[in-house]
Amino acid sequence: MSNEFKYVIESNEENLAYFNKLFTEHESKLKEYKEALTDINIKLDELNRTKNLYSLNIDSKKSVFSPLREKHGDNKEAKIFEEIESLTSSQEEYEELIDNETSYLRSIAKKIKKLIIAKSVIHDIYTGKLSTNEIISEKKKNPYNINKINTSRNAVIDLDEFLNE
C-alpha cells in the first residue's frame, strides 16, 4: 500500500511546490506594481502642486480687471497638463494590474490551501490516523485548518491575506 501512496504524495508535493513558487513570483509582481503606483502618485501630487502655481499666474503690474491673461507660462503649463494626463493613464493601468494580480493570488492561495489539506489527509490515511471510511462518511467537518505554509525559501506565505479579502 505504501507504493501507491508514494505516487500520490510525490504528485501532491510537486503541485504544492509549483503553486508556492507561482505564488511568490506573483506576489513580487504585485509588490512591484504597488511600488510603481506609489511613485506615480507622488509624481502626480508634485505636478498638481506645480500646476497650481502656474494657474495662479498673478502679475503685480497687471490690472485685476483685465480680461487678458499673460501667456509666458502657458508652454510649461501645457507640458504639465500633458504629463498629468499621461501619469493618470498609467495610474489607472497599474490599479487594474494590481486588481488582477490580487485576484490571481487569491485563486492560487485557495489551491495551495486545498493541497495542504490534501497533504494532511494523505498523511493521516498513510499513518492510519484516518480511515477511508471516515473520509467517505464525512463525519468530521474539515479538522485541517492550516492558514500558513513554509516555502522552500523558509518564507511564510500568509494565505489569509488573500482568502479573507
VMD Tcl script that draws the C-alpha trace (Angstrom):
set ca {
  {0.00 0.00 0.00}
  {2.92 2.35 0.60}
  {3.91 2.13 -3.06}
  {0.51 3.51 -4.15}
  {0.79 6.40 -1.72}
  {4.27 7.19 -2.96}
  {2.91 8.49 -6.28}
  {0.12 10.42 -4.63}
  {2.48 12.02 -2.10}
  {5.05 12.92 -4.77}
  {2.41 14.39 -7.03}
  {0.93 16.43 -4.21}
  {4.39 17.70 -3.20}
  {5.21 18.69 -6.78}
  {1.93 20.56 -7.14}
  {2.43 22.27 -3.80}
  {5.98 23.34 -4.74}
  {4.77 24.62 -8.12}
  {1.97 26.71 -6.64}
  {4.24 28.02 -3.86}
  {6.72 29.19 -6.49}
  {3.94 30.70 -8.60}
  {2.53 32.47 -5.56}
  {5.86 34.04 -4.58}
  {6.54 35.14 -8.18}
  {3.17 36.85 -8.49}
  {3.43 38.30 -5.01}
  {6.69 40.00 -6.03}
  {4.98 41.29 -9.20}
  {2.21 42.71 -7.04}
  {4.75 44.50 -4.84}
  {6.45 45.96 -7.94}
  {3.11 47.23 -9.24}
  {2.28 48.80 -5.89}
  {5.69 50.50 -5.74}
  {5.26 51.86 -9.27}
  {1.79 53.12 -8.39}
  {3.17 54.86 -5.31}
  {5.84 56.56 -7.44}
  {3.19 57.69 -9.92}
  {1.01 59.05 -7.12}
  {3.96 61.04 -5.74}
  {4.75 62.48 -9.20}
  {1.09 63.35 -9.74}
  {0.97 65.14 -6.41}
  {4.10 67.14 -7.27}
  {2.76 68.04 -10.72}
  {-0.60 69.10 -9.33}
  {1.14 71.41 -6.89}
  {3.29 72.83 -9.69}
  {0.21 73.20 -11.91}
  {-1.48 75.16 -9.15}
  {1.47 77.55 -9.04}
  {1.26 78.16 -12.79}
  {-2.51 78.54 -12.74}
  {-2.26 81.39 -10.24}
  {-0.20 83.41 -12.73}
  {-0.54 86.66 -10.82}
  {1.34 89.70 -12.05}
  {1.52 92.63 -9.68}
  {1.69 95.14 -12.58}
  {-1.39 93.77 -14.30}
  {-4.81 95.20 -13.61}
  {-7.13 92.97 -11.63}
  {-9.98 93.77 -14.03}
  {-8.05 92.92 -17.19}
  {-9.66 90.01 -19.11}
  {-6.42 89.09 -20.89}
  {-4.17 86.51 -19.41}
  {-0.40 86.56 -19.61}
  {0.99 83.81 -21.86}
  {4.52 83.48 -20.58}
  {3.79 80.30 -18.60}
  {1.40 78.57 -21.00}
  {4.03 76.34 -22.58}
  {5.20 74.99 -19.23}
  {1.63 74.67 -18.04}
  {0.66 72.71 -21.16}
  {3.58 70.31 -20.63}
  {2.49 69.80 -17.04}
  {-1.10 69.04 -18.13}
  {0.17 66.53 -20.72}
  {2.35 64.82 -18.14}
  {-0.54 64.70 -15.66}
  {-2.75 63.05 -18.29}
  {-0.05 60.51 -19.10}
  {0.56 59.69 -15.44}
  {-3.18 59.42 -14.75}
  {-3.46 56.90 -17.58}
  {-0.52 54.92 -16.16}
  {-2.08 55.12 -12.71}
  {-5.29 53.53 -13.98}
  {-3.33 50.78 -15.75}
  {-1.38 49.94 -12.59}
  {-4.55 49.91 -10.49}
  {-6.05 47.41 -12.93}
  {-2.87 45.29 -12.86}
  {-2.93 45.31 -9.06}
  {-6.57 44.18 -9.01}
  {-5.83 41.38 -11.50}
  {-2.76 40.17 -9.59}
  {-4.64 40.24 -6.29}
  {-7.47 38.12 -7.65}
  {-4.98 35.72 -9.24}
  {-3.10 35.42 -5.94}
  {-6.40 34.65 -4.19}
  {-7.07 31.78 -6.58}
  {-3.54 30.43 -6.10}
  {-3.89 30.73 -2.31}
  {-7.11 28.68 -2.42}
  {-5.35 25.97 -4.44}
  {-2.41 25.92 -2.03}
  {-4.75 25.61 0.94}
  {-6.53 22.66 -0.70}
  {-3.19 20.98 -1.43}
  {-2.10 21.41 2.17}
  {-5.34 19.87 3.42}
  {-4.91 17.03 0.93}
  {-1.35 16.51 2.14}
  {-2.57 16.26 5.74}
  {-5.34 13.83 4.80}
  {-2.94 11.68 2.76}
  {-0.52 11.62 5.69}
  {-3.27 10.68 8.14}
  {-4.52 7.88 5.88}
  {-0.98 6.62 5.38}
  {-0.22 6.59 9.11}
  {-3.58 5.05 9.97}
  {-4.98 8.03 11.91}
  {-7.79 8.32 9.39}
  {-9.58 5.56 7.55}
  {-11.07 5.81 4.12}
  {-14.49 5.05 5.66}
  {-14.24 8.21 7.77}
  {-13.45 10.25 4.69}
  {-16.37 8.84 2.76}
  {-18.87 9.31 5.60}
  {-17.60 12.89 6.16}
  {-18.32 12.79 9.90}
  {-15.73 15.39 10.66}
  {-16.07 18.86 9.16}
  {-12.57 19.89 7.96}
  {-10.34 19.32 11.02}
  {-7.37 20.51 8.99}
  {-7.18 24.27 9.35}
  {-3.83 25.36 8.04}
  {-3.50 29.02 7.03}
  {0.26 29.47 6.81}
  {2.77 27.35 4.96}
  {6.52 27.34 4.63}
  {8.02 27.69 1.18}
  {11.32 26.21 0.15}
  {12.96 29.57 0.88}
  {11.77 29.44 4.50}
  {9.46 32.40 3.90}
  {5.94 32.18 5.25}
  {3.06 32.87 2.89}
  {0.04 34.30 4.65}
  {-2.90 32.81 2.80}
  {-5.46 34.58 4.96}
  {-4.43 37.92 3.47}
  {-5.73 36.79 0.10}
  {-8.52 34.45 1.17}
  {-10.31 36.85 3.50}
  {-10.44 39.92 1.25}
}
mol new
graphics top color blue
foreach p $ca { graphics top sphere $p radius 0.5 }
foreach p [lrange $ca 0 end-1] q [lrange $ca 1 end] { graphics top cylinder $p $q radius 0.2 }
display resetview
